[in-house]
Protein backbone atom coordinates (compact mmCIF):
# COMPACT_ATOMS: atom_id res chain seq x y z
CA UNK A 1 0.00 0.00 0.00
CA UNK A 2 1.35 3.41 -0.94
CA UNK A 3 1.80 5.92 1.88
CA UNK A 4 -0.81 8.66 2.11
CA UNK A 5 1.72 11.27 3.29
CA UNK A 6 5.38 11.88 2.54
CA UNK A 7 7.52 13.92 4.94
CA UNK A 8 10.44 15.47 3.07
CA UNK A 9 13.43 16.82 5.01
CA UNK A 10 16.03 18.70 2.91
CA UNK A 11 19.48 18.94 4.48
CA UNK A 12 22.93 20.26 3.70
CA UNK A 13 25.76 19.59 6.15
CA UNK A 14 23.13 19.28 8.87
CA UNK A 15 24.12 15.96 10.39
CA UNK A 16 24.21 17.37 13.92
CA UNK A 17 20.61 18.58 13.58
CA UNK A 18 19.05 15.45 12.17
CA UNK A 19 18.84 13.31 15.32
CA UNK A 20 16.44 15.75 16.99
CA UNK A 21 14.34 16.07 13.84
CA UNK A 22 14.18 12.36 12.96
CA UNK A 23 13.73 11.10 16.52
CA UNK A 24 10.67 13.37 16.72
CA UNK A 25 9.38 11.84 13.50
CA UNK A 26 9.81 8.38 14.99
CA UNK A 27 7.46 9.45 17.78
CA UNK A 28 4.58 10.56 15.54
CA UNK A 29 1.09 9.31 16.40
CA UNK A 30 0.08 9.09 12.73
CA UNK A 31 0.10 5.37 11.78
CA UNK A 32 3.53 4.34 10.53
CA UNK A 33 2.12 2.48 7.52
CA UNK A 34 0.37 5.63 6.31
CA UNK A 35 3.44 7.79 5.73
CA UNK A 36 7.08 7.80 4.69
CA UNK A 37 10.09 9.92 5.58
CA UNK A 38 12.50 11.12 2.90
CA UNK A 39 15.72 12.98 3.66
CA UNK A 40 17.19 14.80 0.68
CA UNK A 41 20.91 15.30 1.15
CA UNK A 42 22.14 18.21 -0.96
CA UNK A 43 25.68 16.85 -1.49
CA UNK A 44 26.77 17.26 2.13
CA UNK A 45 30.42 16.77 3.10
CA UNK A 46 29.79 15.92 6.77
CA UNK A 47 28.94 12.23 6.41
CA UNK A 48 25.19 12.77 6.52
CA UNK A 49 24.31 9.98 4.08
CA UNK A 50 26.36 7.34 5.89
CA UNK A 51 24.98 8.48 9.24
CA UNK A 52 21.39 8.24 8.06
CA UNK A 53 21.78 4.80 6.54
CA UNK A 54 23.39 3.47 9.71
CA UNK A 55 21.11 5.17 12.25
CA UNK A 56 17.73 5.64 10.54
CA UNK A 57 17.19 2.68 8.22
CA UNK A 58 13.46 3.44 7.97
CA UNK A 59 14.20 6.75 6.26
CA UNK A 60 14.50 6.93 2.47
CA UNK A 61 17.71 8.80 1.65
CA UNK A 62 17.93 10.73 -1.59
CA UNK A 63 21.56 11.76 -2.09
CA UNK A 64 22.05 14.50 -4.68
CA UNK A 65 25.27 14.37 -6.66
CA UNK A 66 25.93 18.11 -6.43
CA UNK A 67 24.78 20.96 -4.26
CA UNK A 68 21.71 22.40 -5.97
CA UNK A 69 20.18 24.65 -3.31
CA UNK A 70 17.26 24.37 -0.92
CA UNK A 71 14.47 24.70 -3.48
CA UNK A 72 15.94 22.10 -5.82
CA UNK A 73 16.37 19.71 -2.89
CA UNK A 74 12.72 20.15 -1.89
CA UNK A 75 11.55 19.57 -5.45
CA UNK A 76 13.74 16.47 -5.76
CA UNK A 77 12.17 15.09 -2.61
CA UNK A 78 8.67 15.75 -3.93
CA UNK A 79 9.55 14.01 -7.21
CA UNK A 80 10.60 10.92 -5.24
CA UNK A 81 7.63 11.02 -2.86
CA UNK A 82 4.73 8.59 -3.15
CA UNK A 83 2.18 10.29 -0.91
CA UNK A 84 -0.88 12.33 -1.78
CA UNK A 85 0.04 14.77 0.97
CA UNK A 86 3.50 16.31 0.61
CA UNK A 87 4.93 17.57 3.89
CA UNK A 88 8.06 19.74 3.93
CA UNK A 89 9.98 19.91 7.20
CA UNK A 90 13.20 21.77 7.96
CA UNK A 91 16.04 19.72 9.41
CA UNK A 92 16.38 22.11 12.36
CA UNK A 93 12.95 21.35 13.81
CA UNK A 94 11.39 19.11 16.44
CA UNK A 95 7.77 18.13 15.85
CA UNK A 96 5.37 17.23 18.63
CA UNK A 97 3.96 13.68 18.42
CA UNK A 98 0.59 14.78 17.00
CA UNK A 99 2.05 17.19 14.43
CA UNK A 100 1.76 15.08 11.29
CA UNK A 101 -1.64 13.67 12.22
CA UNK A 102 -3.03 17.18 12.71
CA UNK A 103 -1.64 18.47 9.40
CA UNK A 104 -3.02 15.55 7.41
CA UNK A 105 -6.39 15.78 9.15
CA UNK A 106 -6.69 19.46 8.27
CA UNK A 107 -6.30 18.74 4.56
CA UNK A 108 -8.67 15.77 4.70
CA UNK A 109 -11.32 17.88 6.47
CA UNK A 110 -10.99 20.77 4.01
CA UNK A 111 -10.90 19.57 0.39
CA UNK A 112 -10.74 23.20 -0.81
CA UNK A 113 -7.39 23.61 0.96
CA UNK A 114 -4.28 23.14 -1.13
CA UNK A 115 -1.96 23.57 1.86
CA UNK A 116 -1.94 23.41 5.64
CA UNK A 117 0.15 25.53 8.01
CA UNK A 118 1.71 24.40 11.27
CA UNK A 119 1.96 26.31 14.53
CA UNK A 120 5.70 26.95 14.70
CA UNK A 121 7.30 27.92 18.00
CA UNK A 122 10.86 28.76 18.97
CA UNK A 123 13.07 25.80 19.81
CA UNK A 124 14.76 27.47 22.77
CA UNK A 125 11.70 29.40 24.03
CA UNK A 126 8.89 26.94 23.59
CA UNK A 127 6.17 29.27 24.76
CA UNK A 128 7.00 31.81 22.03
CA UNK A 129 5.51 31.79 18.55
CA UNK A 130 7.38 32.08 15.29
CA UNK A 131 4.28 31.77 13.10
CA UNK A 132 0.66 30.72 13.35
CA UNK A 133 0.23 30.79 9.59
CA UNK A 134 1.68 33.31 7.18
CA UNK A 135 0.05 36.60 6.19
CA UNK A 136 0.56 38.96 3.24
CA UNK A 137 0.63 42.71 3.85
CA UNK A 138 -0.86 45.28 1.53
CA UNK A 139 2.68 46.63 1.29
CA UNK A 140 3.95 43.41 -0.30
CA UNK A 141 5.78 42.25 2.84
CA UNK A 142 4.96 38.74 4.11
CA UNK A 143 4.36 38.45 7.84
CA UNK A 144 4.41 35.69 10.41
CA UNK A 145 1.10 35.70 12.26
CA UNK A 146 1.71 35.97 16.01
CA UNK A 147 5.49 36.28 15.68
CA UNK A 148 7.34 36.71 19.03
CA UNK A 149 4.08 36.51 21.01
CA UNK A 150 3.85 34.22 24.02
CA UNK A 151 1.54 31.36 23.09
CA UNK A 152 -1.42 31.58 25.44
CA UNK A 153 -3.84 29.80 23.14
CA UNK A 154 -4.83 32.96 21.27
CA UNK A 155 -4.09 31.19 17.96
CA UNK A 156 -5.69 27.84 18.78
CA UNK A 157 -8.60 28.20 16.36
CA UNK A 158 -8.36 26.57 12.97
CA UNK A 159 -8.75 29.26 10.31
CA UNK A 160 -7.84 30.29 6.78
CA UNK A 161 -4.51 32.08 6.32
CA UNK A 162 -2.58 33.37 3.32
CA UNK A 163 0.01 30.61 3.28
CA UNK A 164 2.11 28.09 5.15
CA UNK A 165 5.68 28.60 6.31
CA UNK A 166 7.68 26.09 4.26
CA UNK A 167 9.65 25.02 7.33
CA UNK A 168 6.72 22.80 8.36
CA UNK A 169 4.01 22.78 5.71
CA UNK A 170 1.72 20.25 4.06
CA UNK A 171 0.61 20.47 0.43
CA UNK A 172 -2.03 18.50 -1.40
CA UNK A 173 -0.24 16.82 -4.30
CA UNK A 174 -2.87 17.93 -6.80
CA UNK A 175 -2.44 21.57 -5.71
CA UNK A 176 1.36 21.38 -5.70
CA UNK A 177 1.44 19.93 -9.21
CA UNK A 178 -1.12 22.39 -10.58
CA UNK A 179 0.86 25.34 -9.18
CA UNK A 180 4.21 23.90 -10.24
CA UNK A 181 5.77 23.57 -6.78
CA UNK A 182 8.68 25.70 -5.65
CA UNK A 183 10.29 27.73 -8.42
CA UNK A 184 14.05 26.99 -8.56
CA UNK A 185 14.70 30.41 -10.09
CA UNK A 186 14.28 31.86 -6.60
CA UNK A 187 17.12 29.60 -5.35
CA UNK A 188 16.24 30.08 -1.66
CA UNK A 189 14.01 32.21 0.60
CA UNK A 190 10.38 33.25 -0.03
CA UNK A 191 9.79 30.17 -2.16
CA UNK A 192 6.92 29.32 0.20
CA UNK A 193 5.41 32.82 -0.15
CA UNK A 194 5.71 32.61 -3.94
CA UNK A 195 3.96 29.23 -3.97
CA UNK A 196 1.27 30.51 -1.57
CA UNK A 197 0.48 33.29 -4.04
CA UNK A 198 0.23 30.88 -6.97
CA UNK A 199 -2.02 28.55 -5.01
CA UNK A 200 -4.29 31.43 -3.98
CA UNK A 201 -4.47 32.66 -7.58
CA UNK A 202 -5.57 29.18 -8.62
CA UNK A 203 -8.27 29.17 -5.94
CA UNK A 204 -6.57 26.81 -3.47
CA UNK A 205 -6.85 27.98 0.13
CA UNK A 206 -4.53 27.46 3.10
CA UNK A 207 -5.80 26.08 6.40
CA UNK A 208 -3.97 26.74 9.66
CA UNK A 209 -3.82 23.62 11.90
CA UNK A 210 -3.10 24.80 15.47
CA UNK A 211 -2.57 21.29 16.83
CA UNK A 212 0.27 20.72 14.36
CA UNK A 213 2.97 22.05 16.67
CA UNK A 214 6.66 22.14 15.80
CA UNK A 215 9.70 23.83 17.34
CA UNK A 216 12.20 25.57 15.07
CA UNK A 217 15.85 26.50 15.66
CA UNK A 218 15.84 29.82 13.83
CA UNK A 219 18.72 30.30 11.37
CA UNK A 220 20.41 27.05 12.40
CA UNK A 221 20.85 26.30 8.70
CA UNK A 222 20.71 29.76 7.17
CA UNK A 223 20.66 33.48 7.83
CA UNK A 224 23.29 36.18 7.48
CA UNK A 225 24.19 38.00 4.29
CA UNK A 226 23.02 35.16 2.04
CA UNK A 227 19.52 35.28 3.51
CA UNK A 228 19.49 39.08 3.34
CA UNK A 229 20.39 39.16 -0.34
CA UNK A 230 17.86 36.59 -1.46
CA UNK A 231 15.12 38.02 0.76
CA UNK A 232 15.74 41.47 -0.74
CA UNK A 233 15.70 40.21 -4.30
CA UNK A 234 12.95 37.64 -3.98
CA UNK A 235 10.51 39.98 -2.21
CA UNK A 236 10.49 42.12 -5.37
CA UNK A 237 10.30 39.09 -7.63
CA UNK A 238 7.33 37.69 -5.71
CA UNK A 239 5.50 41.01 -6.09
CA UNK A 240 6.33 41.26 -9.79
CA UNK A 241 5.26 37.70 -10.53
CA UNK A 242 2.15 37.26 -8.45
CA UNK A 243 0.27 40.46 -7.68
CA UNK A 244 -2.63 40.97 -10.10
CA UNK A 245 -2.53 44.31 -11.92
CA UNK A 246 -5.54 45.88 -10.13
CA UNK A 247 -4.05 45.05 -6.72
CA UNK A 248 -0.67 46.45 -7.76
CA UNK A 249 -2.28 49.68 -8.93
CA UNK A 250 -4.28 49.96 -5.72
CA UNK A 251 -1.44 49.27 -3.29
CA UNK A 252 1.71 50.45 -5.09
CA UNK A 253 2.22 53.45 -2.75
CA UNK A 254 2.37 51.14 0.28
CA UNK A 255 4.66 48.73 -1.58
CA UNK A 256 7.07 51.52 -2.56
CA UNK A 257 7.07 52.98 0.96
CA UNK A 258 7.91 49.58 2.43
CA UNK A 259 10.85 49.08 0.08
CA UNK A 260 12.16 52.58 0.79
CA UNK A 261 11.86 51.98 4.52
CA UNK A 262 13.83 48.72 4.23
CA UNK A 263 16.49 50.43 2.11
CA UNK A 264 16.73 53.29 4.61
CA UNK A 265 17.18 50.87 7.52
CA UNK A 266 19.90 49.05 5.57
CA UNK A 267 21.70 52.29 4.75
CA UNK A 268 21.72 53.26 8.42
CA UNK A 269 23.29 49.87 9.20
CA UNK A 270 25.67 50.08 6.22
CA UNK A 271 28.66 48.72 8.13
CA UNK A 272 26.92 45.38 8.53
CA UNK A 273 27.36 42.76 5.81
CA UNK A 274 23.71 41.70 6.03
CA UNK A 275 22.51 45.27 5.51
CA UNK A 276 24.67 45.72 2.41
CA UNK A 277 23.50 42.36 1.09
CA UNK A 278 19.85 43.39 1.54
CA UNK A 279 20.47 46.52 -0.51
CA UNK A 280 22.20 44.51 -3.24
CA UNK A 281 19.25 42.15 -3.27
CA UNK A 282 16.79 45.00 -3.64
CA UNK A 283 18.84 46.51 -6.45
CA UNK A 284 19.12 43.21 -8.33
CA UNK A 285 15.42 42.56 -7.81
CA UNK A 286 14.52 45.96 -9.22
CA UNK A 287 16.90 45.78 -12.20
CA UNK A 288 15.72 42.28 -13.17
CA UNK A 289 11.98 43.03 -13.09
CA UNK A 290 11.87 43.02 -16.93
CA UNK A 291 13.20 39.44 -16.97
CA UNK A 292 10.46 38.40 -14.55
CA UNK A 293 7.64 39.77 -16.72
CA UNK A 294 7.25 36.65 -18.90
CA UNK A 295 6.87 34.61 -15.70
CA UNK A 296 4.25 37.09 -14.54
CA UNK A 297 2.19 36.68 -17.71
CA UNK A 298 2.21 32.90 -17.35
CA UNK A 299 1.24 33.02 -13.66
CA UNK A 300 -1.51 35.62 -14.08
CA UNK A 301 -3.02 33.58 -16.91
CA UNK A 302 -3.78 30.83 -14.36
CA UNK A 303 -5.81 33.07 -12.03
CA UNK A 304 -9.17 31.64 -11.01
CA UNK A 305 -9.70 33.50 -7.74
CA UNK A 306 -11.63 36.75 -7.77
CA UNK A 307 -9.92 40.05 -7.04
CA UNK A 308 -12.26 40.50 -4.08
CA UNK A 309 -11.14 37.20 -2.55
CA UNK A 310 -7.48 38.04 -3.09
CA UNK A 311 -7.92 41.53 -1.63
CA UNK A 312 -9.51 40.01 1.47
CA UNK A 313 -6.30 38.05 2.11
CA UNK A 314 -4.17 41.18 2.40
CA UNK A 315 -3.57 42.57 5.86
CA UNK A 316 -3.01 46.26 6.77
CA UNK A 317 0.58 47.47 6.50
N, C-alpha and C positions, 0 to 999 in steps of 0.2 A: 504494500500500500504506500502510495506517495505521501510525503508529509504535507500537512495543510499549511504550515508556516516554515519559513526559512529565516534564521537569524544570521546576519552577515556582519562580521567584525573585520574591518580593514585595519591593517597594522603595518607600521614601518619602524624597525628597530625599537619595538615596544615590548620586548620579551619580559622585562621586569613588571609590566603592567598587567600582563595577560592572566596571571594566576587569579588575581582578584576578580577580574571580569568573568573568566570561564568557570571558576568555582561557583560564582553566583548563578551562572546559567545551569550548572549541574543541580542547583537547588530549586529550580522552577517547579511550580505546581502544575503547569500545563502538561498533559500526558506526554511522556517521552516519545511515544510512537507517532505523535501528531506533529512533530517538528524536527528540524535538523539545524545544526550549527555549522557555519562555514567561516573559517578564518582566511582572509585574503592577505598573504604576505607580499608586500610591495618591494621585493628584492632586498630584504633586510640583510645586514652583515653581522648581526648579533646572535646568530644561532637559533633564531625563532623557529624555523621549520623543524629542525631536529628536536628542539624542546617540545614542540606541540605533538609531534608524532610519538615521542616517548612518554609524555605525561598525560595527554588528552586524546587517547585513541578514538574516542567517539566523535571527535570533531573532524569534519572534512577540511583538509588543508589545500588551498589553492595557492601555489607558489608562482609568482610572476617572475619572468626571466630578467626583467629590467624595471627600474623604478619609473613608474608612470604617473604618480600623483594620486591624491586621495580620491578624486572623482572617478578616475579610470579604475582604481581598485574596487570601489563600490560597484561600478557597472559590471566589472568582471565577475564579482560575486553574485550579482543578480542573474547574469547570463548562466552561471553554473547552478543556480538555485532551482529547486523542484516545487517549492510551495506556491500556493495561491496568494498567500500573504507574505510580503517581503519586508523584513524587519532589519533596519540598519542600526547598529549599535557601536558606539565608539569603544576603543580598547581601554580607555581610561575611565571606565564606569563600573559601578556595582549595582546590579538590579535587585530589587526586593523579590522574594519568592513568587509573588502573584503578578509580577510585572507583565510577563508575556501573555498570561491568561487574560488579563484585563485589556491589553491592546487588541488581541484577537477578538475578544468578545465585543468590543466597541465597533469594530468593522462589521462583524456578523449582524449586530443589532441595527446597524445603520447602512443599508445597501447603497444609499446615495453618497456615502463618504468614500472618497478615494484614498484618504490617509487618516491616521490617528496619531495624536500627540501625547507624549508621556508628561508626567509631572517630574521635572528634573530639579534636584536639590544639590547643594554643594556637598562635596565628599567630606570635607573637613569641618563643616558647620551644618549638620544634617537637619537642622530646623530652619534653614535659610533657602529660599527658592532661587533657582536660576531661571526657570521658565515654566509657566503653566499654560503652554501653547503660545505660538508666535503671533504677533500683530503686525499690521502694516500701517504706518503713519501717512497722513495726507501730504507730508513733506518728503515722501519717498524713502524714509528711514525705517527699517524693520526694528521691531521692539520685542523684548522678552516680557511677556505678561507676568507681573508679580515679581520681577527681578529684584533681588536683595531684600525682599520682605521676609519676615519671620512667618513660617507656615503655621497658621492657627486654624486651618480648615476653611479659610475664606475662598479658596479655589477648589473646593471639593465637589462642586457641581459639574456634571458632564455638560458640555456646551460646545457650540460651533466656534471655531477660531479661524484665523487666516491660514495658518500653516503649522507644520510640525518641525521642531528642531531636529535636524538630521542626525544628531548625536544619539537619539533614541526614538526612532520613528517607524511606524508601520505603514506600508503602502499596499493597496489592492493591486494585484498584478495587472489586471485589465486597465486600471487607471495609469499605472506606471508606464505600460507599453503604449497606451494611447498618447500620453504626454511626451514620451521619448526619454524618460528617466533623467538623470543628471547630465548636464551638457558639459562634455570634457573641455570645451573652449574656455570655460571659467577657471579651470585648473584646480582651484581650491577656494573655499570661503564663498558663502551666499548661494551655493548650489542648491541648498534646500529652499531658500527664499525664491529663487528663480523657478524651481519646480512647483512650489506652492502657487505661484502666479499662473503658470501654465495649466495646472489642474483646475484652479478657480475659473480661468477663462473657458475651459472645456465644460464647466458645470459640475465638477467634482468638488465636494465639500470636505472639510477637515474637522474631525470630532476630537475633542480633548477628553482623555480618559484619566481622571484624577487618581484612580487606584493603580495605575501603571507607574509606579514610583521607581526612580533610579537616581543614583548619586554619581556626580561627575567631578573629576579632578580637572578643574579649569586650566587650560593651556598646558596640560602635561605633555601633549604631543604637538603643540603648535604655539602660536603667539609671536610677539616680537615684530621685527620689521617686515618679515615675510607676510604675516597676517595683515599688517597695516597696509601694505601695498595692494594686496589682492582685495581687501575690503574696500579700499578707496576706489580702485578701478571697477570692481564688480558691482558696487552699488549703482554706479552710473550705467553700466551695461544692463543691469536688471531693469532699471527705469526705461532705458531706451528700447529694450526688447518687448517689455510686457505691458506697460501702461497703455490702455486704449487712448486714442487721440483726444476724445472729449474730456477724459479725466486729466490728461496732461495739460490741456488748455485751461481747465478749471483750477488746477492746483500748482501750476508752474511757479507762481511767486513763492509759495511755501517751499517748494523743492529747491529753488535757487537760493533762498535764504538759508536753508539747512546746509547746503554745500559751502556757502560762503562762511557760515559759522564754523564748520569743521576746518576749513582752510585757515581761518583766523586763529583757531585754537592751535593748529599745527605750527603756524608761523611763530606764535608766542613761545612754543616749545621747540624751536628750531634746532637747538643743540642736541636733541634726542634723535636717535636713529629712526625710531618708530614714527615720530612726527614727520621727518623728512620723507620717509617711505610712504606715508599716507598722502602727502602732497604729490609725490610722483605718481601714485596710483590714480589720484583725481585727474592729474594732467593727462596721463595716458588714456584714462577712460573718456575724457572729453575729446581728445584728439582722434580717437578711434571710433567715435559715434558713427561716422559715415560707413565704416566697415560692418557695423552691427545692423544697419538698416535692412539689408536683405533678410536677416534673421527675424527682424521685427515683422516684416510683411508676412513671412511664413507663419509666425506665431499668431498674429492678429487674425489671419484667415481662418484659424481654428475656433475662434470665439463663439461660444454658444450661450454664455451667461449674459444677462441683461446688464446694461450700464447701471441701472438702479441697484441691482444685487451687488455688483462690484463696488459701487460707491459706499454701500452700507458696511462693507468690510473695512473701510479705512477709518482709522482712529484720529482724533484731533492731534495736531502737532504739539 
